[in-house]
């Protein structure tokens, strides 16, 4: 695992950008969207395929942690992503289950950012959000995970895009990033349906604005299909991508409906997505975030990921994309 040097001295003296400055940098020039210097965002070393991981919520909830981790390992997953764990006893039990199954917890998905956005104008809401992130960072340290997923802001009728940008950057810089750097945990910024960071250019500008190796991108393949192409996002974000979520998305344009579907059964060009990940040298974890199921279902999920990683359509017998 790459070692990232702390940029705390920079962050201590760097002020939060003004609203005008943030707006001016929202869509940088084409040159500014090029992959950042290796010193800031190291590309994954070439060689080796990405590793298959599963979100803990996809496993049978009636099973104790030890059996859930063992099942994930048995069907072929190589890592686990978990949600924020508030109970110290539960966190310890989860850590022991991962160790026993020899299935590492590679990431923690923060659970508070939707209920309590960092971009809120209410200090009490922001405090709750910060507490959730600090708990997630502590979880990650305990588990030996390297990343905490964060949805950084939510744009709504009361929160403008500019306010979401400015407020979230300030809170992350002042109250979350110092602890992430101290513990050696990367904050993975995810693009999701929060009306914020709607293009890879904006994601680049936002991630780069922190000037820290402890803020990188957590890219979700399925979340961008409404307004873009995942392979384009991957190539544009490049080495900023630290983690990847896998899910498929299908739009019924004539009917005006849409839904998340099983891998290979939607609109995503999975072969081009695989090619794009190879081009940027990504060999980290790819974590499925889809509906859960039993052993047979989970085995099928693994088989689909294996085909995807081999450059084939995830569904056996499906014609390759052209």
C-alpha positions in Angstrom: 0.0 0.0 0.0 1.4 3.4 -0.9 2.5 5.7 1.9 1.1 9.2 1.7 2.9 12.1 3.3 0.9 14.5 5.4 0.1 18.0 4.0 -1.0 19.4 7.3 1.5 22.3 7.2 -0.1 23.4 3.9 -3.7 23.0 5.2 -2.9 24.9 8.3 -1.9 28.0 6.4 -4.2 27.7 3.4 -7.5 29.6 3.8 -10.8 28.3 2.5 -11.5 29.7 -1.0 -14.0 32.6 -1.2 -17.3 32.0 -3.0 -16.0 33.8 -6.1 -12.8 31.9 -6.2 -14.6 28.5 -5.7 -16.9 29.4 -8.5 -14.1 30.4 -10.8 -12.3 27.1 -10.2 -15.4 24.9 -10.5 -14.8 24.1 -14.2 -11.0 24.3 -14.7 -9.3 24.7 -18.0 -8.6 21.5 -20.0 -5.0 21.5 -18.9 -6.0 21.7 -15.3 -8.0 18.4 -15.6 -5.0 16.4 -16.5 -3.9 13.8 -14.0 -2.2 15.5 -11.0 1.5 15.0 -10.3 2.5 11.7 -8.9 3.6 13.3 -5.7 0.0 14.3 -5.1 -1.9 11.2 -6.4 0.1 8.1 -7.1 -1.2 5.9 -9.8 -1.7 2.2 -8.8 1.3 0.2 -9.8 0.7 -1.7 -13.2 0.1 -5.4 -13.0 -2.4 -7.4 -11.1 -6.2 -7.3 -11.4 -8.5 -5.3 -9.2 -9.7 -7.2 -6.2 -13.3 -8.2 -5.7 -15.2 -6.9 -2.6 -18.7 -6.9 -1.3 -20.7 -4.4 0.8 -21.7 -6.1 4.1 -25.3 -5.2 3.5 -25.5 -7.7 0.6 -24.9 -10.6 3.0 -27.6 -12.4 4.9 -28.3 -10.2 7.9 -29.5 -13.0 10.1 -26.0 -14.5 10.2 -23.5 -13.4 12.8 -20.5 -11.4 11.6 -18.2 -14.4 11.6 -20.5 -16.4 9.3 -21.1 -13.4 7.0 -17.4 -12.9 6.5 -16.8 -16.6 6.1 -19.5 -16.8 3.4 -18.1 -13.9 1.5 -14.7 -15.5 1.5 -16.1 -18.9 0.5 -17.9 -17.6 -2.6 -14.8 -15.7 -3.8 -14.8 -12.2 -2.5 -11.4 -10.8 -1.5 -12.5 -7.8 0.7 -15.4 -6.3 2.5 -16.8 -2.8 2.9 -18.8 -2.0 6.0 -20.9 0.9 7.2 -20.1 3.1 10.2 -20.2 1.1 13.4 -21.2 3.2 16.5 -20.9 0.4 19.0 -17.2 -0.3 20.1 -18.2 -3.9 21.0 -19.8 -4.5 17.5 -16.8 -2.9 15.8 -14.5 -5.3 17.7 -16.6 -8.3 16.8 -16.5 -7.2 13.1 -12.7 -6.8 13.2 -12.3 -10.3 14.7 -14.7 -11.8 12.1 -12.6 -10.3 9.3 -9.4 -11.5 10.8 -10.8 -15.0 11.3 -12.1 -15.3 7.7 -8.9 -13.7 6.3 -11.1 -11.3 4.5 -9.9 -7.7 5.0 -12.2 -4.7 5.6 -10.8 -2.3 3.0 -13.3 0.6 3.4 -15.9 2.1 5.7 -19.0 3.7 4.2 -19.9 6.7 6.3 -23.6 6.5 7.4 -24.4 10.0 8.5 -23.8 12.2 5.5 -27.3 11.9 4.0 -29.2 12.5 7.3 -26.8 15.3 8.3 -25.0 16.9 5.4 -21.8 18.7 5.9 -23.2 21.5 3.7 -26.1 22.3 6.1 -26.5 25.8 7.4 -27.4 24.3 10.8 -24.3 23.9 13.1 -26.0 21.1 15.0 -26.5 19.1 11.8 -22.9 19.7 10.8 -21.7 18.6 14.2 -23.6 15.4 13.9 -22.1 14.8 10.4 -18.6 15.5 11.6 -19.1 13.1 14.5 -20.2 10.4 12.1 -17.1 10.9 10.0 -14.8 10.8 13.0 -16.4 7.6 14.1 -15.9 6.2 10.6 -12.2 7.2 10.6 -11.8 5.5 14.0 -13.6 2.4 12.6 -11.2 2.3 9.6 -8.2 2.6 11.9 -9.4 -0.4 14.0 -10.2 -2.5 10.9 -7.0 -1.7 9.1 -9.1 -0.1 6.3 -7.5 2.6 4.2 -10.6 4.6 3.1 -13.8 6.2 4.4 -16.4 7.0 1.8 -17.9 10.4 2.1 -20.8 12.1 0.3 -19.5 15.6 0.9 -22.5 17.8 0.4 -26.2 17.9 -0.7 -27.6 20.6 -2.9 -31.3 21.2 -2.1 -33.9 24.0 -2.1 -32.2 25.6 1.0 -28.6 24.9 0.0 -27.2 26.4 -3.2 -24.5 24.7 -5.2 -22.0 27.4 -4.2 -22.9 27.1 -0.5 -22.5 23.3 -0.7 -19.0 23.7 -2.3 -17.8 26.3 0.2 -19.3 24.9 3.4 -18.3 21.3 2.8 -14.7 22.3 1.9 -14.4 24.4 5.0 -15.7 21.7 7.3 -13.6 18.9 5.7 -10.5 21.0 5.8 -10.9 22.3 9.4 -12.6 19.4 11.2 -12.2 16.1 9.4 -9.0 16.1 7.3 -6.6 16.7 10.2 -7.9 13.5 11.9 -7.8 11.6 8.7 -4.2 12.6 8.1 -3.3 11.8 11.7 -4.8 8.3 11.4 -3.5 7.7 7.9 -7.1 7.2 6.5 -8.1 8.5 3.0 -11.4 10.4 2.6 -13.0 9.0 -0.6 -15.3 11.5 -2.1 -18.2 9.8 -3.9 -20.4 11.1 -6.7 -24.0 10.3 -6.1 -27.5 11.7 -6.7 -27.0 14.7 -4.4 -27.1 17.4 -7.2 -23.4 18.1 -6.5 -20.2 17.3 -8.5 -22.2 16.5 -11.6 -19.2 16.1 -13.9 -15.7 14.6 -13.7 -14.3 18.1 -14.3 -16.0 19.3 -11.1 -14.9 16.2 -9.2 -11.3 16.8 -10.3 -11.5 20.5 -9.2 -13.1 19.6 -5.8 -10.7 16.8 -5.0 -7.6 18.8 -6.1 -8.7 21.8 -4.1 -7.7 20.1 -0.8 -4.2 19.6 -2.0 -3.9 16.5 0.1 -3.3 12.8 -0.7 -5.8 12.1 2.0 -8.7 13.3 -0.2 -9.3 11.2 -3.3 -12.2 10.0 -5.4 -14.5 7.0 -4.6 -16.0 6.4 -8.0 -19.4 4.7 -8.4 -19.8 3.2 -11.9 -23.6 3.2 -11.8 -24.3 6.6 -10.3 -23.2 8.6 -13.3 -25.2 7.0 -16.0 -28.0 9.5 -15.7 -25.7 12.3 -16.9 -22.5 10.8 -18.2 -20.5 7.7 -19.1 -18.6 5.9 -16.5 -15.7 5.1 -18.8 -15.3 8.9 -19.5 -15.4 9.7 -15.8 -12.7 7.0 -15.1 -10.4 8.4 -17.8 -10.9 12.0 -16.6 -10.5 11.3 -12.9 -7.5 9.0 -13.6 -5.2 8.4 -10.6 -7.5 10.4 -8.3 -9.7 7.2 -8.1 -8.9 5.3 -4.9 -11.9 3.0 -4.8 -14.7 1.8 -7.1 -18.3 0.8 -6.6 -19.9 -1.6 -9.1 -23.6 -1.5 -10.0 -25.5 -1.4 -13.2 -28.3 1.1 -14.3 -31.0 0.7 -16.9 -33.1 3.5 -18.4 -36.4 2.8 -20.2 -36.4 6.0 -22.2 -39.6 5.3 -24.0 -41.4 4.7 -20.6 -39.5 7.4 -18.7 -38.5 4.8 -16.0 -35.1 3.7 -14.7 -33.7 1.3 -12.1 -30.5 -0.2 -10.7 -30.2 -3.7 -12.0 -27.8 -6.7 -11.8 -24.3 -6.4 -13.2 -24.4 -6.7 -17.0 -28.2 -6.2 -17.3 -28.3 -2.5 -17.8 -26.9 0.2 -20.0 -23.3 0.3 -19.0 -20.6 -0.7 -21.5 -18.7 -2.9 -19.0 -15.9 -3.8 -21.4 -15.1 -0.1 -22.0 -15.2 0.5 -18.2 -12.7 -2.4 -17.8 -10.5 -0.9 -20.5 -10.6 2.5 -18.8 -9.7 1.1 -15.4 -6.7 -0.7 -17.0 -5.6 2.5 -18.8 -5.4 4.4 -15.6 -3.6 1.5 -13.8 -6.3 0.8 -11.3 -5.8 -2.4 -9.4 -7.6 -1.6 -6.1 -10.9 -3.0 -4.8 -14.1 -3.0 -6.9 -17.0 -3.3 -4.5 -20.4 -4.5 -5.4 -23.2 -2.3 -4.1 -26.3 -4.1 -5.3 -29.1 -6.1 -3.7 -28.1 -9.0 -1.5 -28.9 -12.6 -1.5 -27.9 -16.2 -0.5 -24.8 -18.2 -1.3 -26.0 -19.1 -4.9 -26.8 -15.5 -5.7 -23.5 -14.2 -4.3 -21.6 -16.8 -6.2 -23.2 -15.5 -9.4 -22.2 -12.0 -8.5 -18.6 -13.1 -8.1 -18.8 -14.9 -11.5 -20.1 -11.7 -13.1 -17.3 -9.7 -11.6 -14.7 -12.2 -12.8 -16.0 -12.0 -16.4 -15.9 -8.2 -16.2 -12.3 -8.2 -14.9 -11.4 -10.5 -17.7 -12.7 -8.0 -20.2 -15.9 -9.9 -21.0 -19.6 -9.0 -20.6 -20.6 -9.8 -17.0 -23.5 -12.0 -18.2 -22.4 -15.3 -19.7 -23.5 -15.7 -23.3 -24.2 -12.0 -23.8 -22.7 -10.6 -27.0 -19.7 -8.4 -26.5 -20.1 -4.6 -26.9 -18.9 -3.1 -30.1 
